[in-house]
Amino acid sequence: MEQDLLIKAIDSIKPSIIVISPEFKILSGNRGRTVPGSVIQGKLCYKALYNRKIPCYNCPAKEVLQTGKSVIKKCRDAPCAPEKLSYLYSYPIFSNKEIISLVIMEFPVSTMEKMERKLHQSDEFLNKLIKSAVDGVIASDMKGKILIFNDAACEISGYEVDEVIGKKDIRELYPGDGAKQVMRMLRSDQYGEKGRVRSFRVNIKRKTGELIPINMNAAIVYHDEKEAATLGFFHDLRDTLKMEAELEKTQIQLLQAEKMSSLGELAAGVAHQLNNPLGGITLFTQLVMEEYDLPAGAKNDLKRIFKDAQRCSNIVKELLKFSRQTGNEMHPQDINHALSKTLFLVENQTLFQNISIEKKFQKNLPLIPVDIQKIKHVFMNIILNAADAMDGEGVLSISTQLGLLKDRVVIKIRDTGTGISEENLLKIFDPFFTTKDQGKGTGLGLSLAYRIVEDHGGTINAESRVGCGTTFIIELLLDPPGMKGVISGN
């Protein structure tokens, strides 16, 4: 029953079909032929259908027997379309890797043209999809010759399509032995399914030589169980990594702000507790030295006590400044003028004699609402720290500019000093952290600067490399949140 249905289905197919043996004997044929299959069964196909003594010169079956692969060829005077051009399609039937028969199908040219048009339309649609893909799509043959290179790949790499397809080797796009590493991963089953690699981080080398971080998904394309090509989808990670860095920076700022808030409360309590006993120590030390005739050694010891007590008193004063929650006297100010005034106070000091000061102030910056005395304190602290870091010799560069979104003013203060290690860079705004020698710093200057900038709704950060100097970046908003109505004149 099933066999009868299958025969009827084959008989109803419009293209003519015959099945022949490797010796060209007709084993079967459908009713779509001019000559019914039952009449020609057992006869040689070239004799029964074409009245030839030998197989046709362009017979596709001959090539199928030689190669073991399917073949399509043009043919004139075929039985399905006498006196017209048609196509013959032949493919082998195997048993234990041996060809036991061949199928030959005949198509009129019109049918093949329709098929070719549909195939062309499919190819065109696929090309458009690849071309317009957001990620870079690159394919190459197993020798490395690039076959596919879409618009996104051009944008990432800096190459034009005409510079790459058929001309560039895929290995040239990877730095070092990057291409070999990808192929080793593709051929291994240690990274998931063999022949595929998912979400692998790699660098791509631009035309300029710049290395671009990429998230890559890649696969080997197989044909007849053999490696035929490789296909990769490349996602540019530059924007993602930039966003991650900004997020990490913001998280650090939030943690620092929380730390400052809790330490400010603690500092206020400690400062008030220490103030009275320190005042007593300094007062009675002075009285003893003035009212009693003491040996030189005792006087020197008292002087040392007085000096250390004064140092403690100065630390307490800094603590009180750090913890004080006073209101800001906010008025529109010219930041360039504030920086110039601060520099005027320090540039003639001995410490700055061998320091070259470079100013690059953007003209016509909008006025910005700040407490001018506090902001000058921030500038002064960072500038003096820079001079210390350069040991009184180097270049101090100060610049101002409007931010990209035109919602803030960015101040950069850069020195050419010894720089700060990555480990210490995370701690520089912590209260009492200092890299200066014992007795030369309280470790509260940058903490206070951080607190002042934060109170203004701004941000302060530092970038540094050991041996290359440090840059402090201060950003002050033109319209700080919560400041409306506080600014003079509003």
BELPE-V243101 format. One record per pair of residues at least 4 apart in sequence whose C-alpha atoms are under 7 Angstrom apart, sorted by the first residue. I is the first residue (numbers start at 1). GAP is how many residues later the second one is. Records with the same first field share a line. If there is no record, write none. Layout:
# BELPE-V243101
I: GAP  GAP
This chain:
# BELPE-V243101
1: 4
2: 4
3: 4
4: 4
5: 4
6: 4
7: 4
8: 4
9: 4
10: 20
11: 19  20  21
13: 19
14: 18
15: 17  90  91  92
16: 14  16  17  64  89  90
17: 12  13  87  88  89
18: 8  10  11  12  85  86  87
19: 7  8  9  10  82  83  84  85
20: 4  5  6  7  81  82  83
21: 4  5  6  79  80  81
22: 78  79
24: 20  21
25: 17  18  19  20
26: 14  15  16  17  18  19
27: 14  15
28: 9  13
29: 8
30: 7
31: 5  6
33: 46  47
34: 45  46
36: 4
37: 4
40: 8
43: 5
44: 4
45: 4
46: 4  5  6  8  9  10
47: 4  5  6
49: 30
55: 4
60: 4  11  12  13  28  30
61: 4  29  41
62: 4
63: 4
64: 4  5  6  7  27  28
68: 24
69: 22  23
70: 20  21  22
71: 18  19  20
72: 15  16  17  18
73: 14  15  16
74: 11  12  13  14
75: 10  11  12  13
76: 7  8  9  10
77: 4  5  6  7  8
78: 4  8
80: 26
81: 5  27
85: 24
86: 20  21  22  23
87: 19  20  21  22
88: 16  17  18  19
89: 15  16  17
90: 12  13  14  15
91: 11  12  13
92: 7  9  10  11
93: 6  7  8  9
94: 4  5  6
95: 4  5
107: 4  5
108: 4
109: 4
110: 4
111: 4
112: 4
113: 4
114: 4
115: 4
116: 4
117: 4
118: 4
119: 4
120: 4
121: 4
122: 4
123: 4
124: 4
125: 4
126: 4
127: 4
128: 4
129: 4
130: 7  20
131: 19  20
132: 19
133: 19
134: 18
135: 17  98  99  100
136: 14  16  17  97  98  99
137: 12  13  16  95  96  97
138: 10  11  12  93  94  95
139: 7  8  9  10  90  91  92  93
140: 4  5  6  7  8  30  89  90  91
141: 4  5  6  87  88  89
142: 86  87
144: 25  26  27
145: 21  23  24  25
146: 18  19  20  22  23  24
147: 18  19
148: 17
149: 4  12  16
150: 4
151: 4
152: 4
153: 4
154: 4  5  6  7
156: 80
157: 48  49  50
158: 48  49
159: 4  48
160: 4
161: 4
163: 4
164: 4
171: 8
173: 31  32
174: 4  5  29  30  31
175: 29  30
177: 4
178: 4
179: 4
180: 4
181: 4
182: 4
183: 4
184: 4
185: 6  12
186: 8  9  10  11  33
187: 7  8
188: 6
189: 4  5
191: 6
195: 24  25
196: 22  23  24
197: 20  21  22
198: 18  19  20
199: 16  17  18
200: 15  16  17
201: 13  14  15
202: 11  12  13  14
203: 8  9  10  11
204: 7  8  9  10
205: 4  5  6  7
206: 4  5  6
213: 23  24  25
214: 20  21  22  23
215: 19  20  21  22
216: 16  17  18  19
217: 15  16  17
218: 13  14  15
219: 11  12  13
220: 7  9  10  11
221: 6  7  8  9
222: 4  5  6
223: 4  5
237: 4
238: 4
239: 4
240: 4
241: 4
242: 4
243: 4
244: 4
245: 4
246: 4
247: 4
248: 4
249: 4
250: 4
251: 4
252: 4
253: 4
254: 4
255: 4
256: 4
257: 4
258: 4
259: 4
260: 4
261: 4
262: 4
263: 4
264: 4  58  59
265: 4  58
266: 4
267: 4  52  56
268: 4  51  52  55
269: 4
270: 4
271: 4  45  48  49
274: 4
275: 4  41
276: 4
277: 4
278: 4  31  35
279: 4
280: 4
281: 4  28
282: 4  24  27
283: 4
284: 4
285: 4  17  21
286: 4
287: 4
288: 4
289: 10
294: 4  5
295: 4
296: 4
297: 4
298: 4
299: 4
300: 4
301: 4
302: 4
303: 4
304: 4
305: 4
306: 4
307: 4
308: 4
309: 4
310: 4
311: 4
312: 4
313: 4
314: 4
315: 4  127
316: 4
317: 4
318: 4  126
319: 4
320: 4
322: 126
328: 43
329: 42
330: 39  40  41  156  157  158
331: 38  39  40  156  157
332: 35  36  37  38
333: 34  35  36  37
334: 4  33  34
335: 4
336: 4  25
337: 4
338: 4  38
339: 4
340: 4
341: 4
342: 4  34  38
343: 4
347: 5
348: 4  5
349: 4
351: 36  41
352: 35  40
354: 38  39  40
355: 37  38  39  40  41
356: 38  39  40
357: 38  39  40
358: 38  39  40
359: 38  39  40
360: 38  39  40
361: 38  39  40
362: 38  39
365: 37
368: 110
369: 109  118
370: 5  86
371: 4
372: 4
373: 4
374: 4  78
375: 4
376: 4
377: 4
378: 4  71
379: 4
380: 4
381: 4  64
382: 4
383: 4
384: 4
385: 4
386: 4  29
387: 4  5
388: 4
389: 28  29
390: 4  26  27  28
394: 22
395: 20  21
396: 18  19  20
397: 16  17  18
398: 14  15  16
399: 12  13  14
400: 9  10  11  12
401: 8  9  10
402: 4  6  7  8
403: 4  5  6  7
407: 70  71
408: 67  68  69  70
409: 66  67  68
410: 63  64  65  66
411: 62  63  64
412: 59  60  61  62
413: 58  59  60
414: 56  57  58
415: 54  55  56
416: 52  53  54
417: 50  51  52  53
418: 48  49  50  51
419: 45  46  47  48  49  50  51
420: 4  5  44  45  46  50
421: 4  44  45
422: 4
424: 4
427: 6
428: 5  18
429: 17  18  21
430: 17
431: 12  13  16
432: 10  11  12
433: 10
434: 7  9
436: 4  5
444: 4
445: 4
446: 4
447: 4
448: 4
449: 4
450: 4  10
451: 4
452: 4
453: 4  5  6  7
454: 4  5
456: 24
457: 20  23  24
458: 17  18  19
459: 15  16  17
460: 13  14  15
461: 11  12  13
462: 8  9  10  11
463: 7  8  9
464: 5  6  7
465: 4  5
483: 4
485: 5
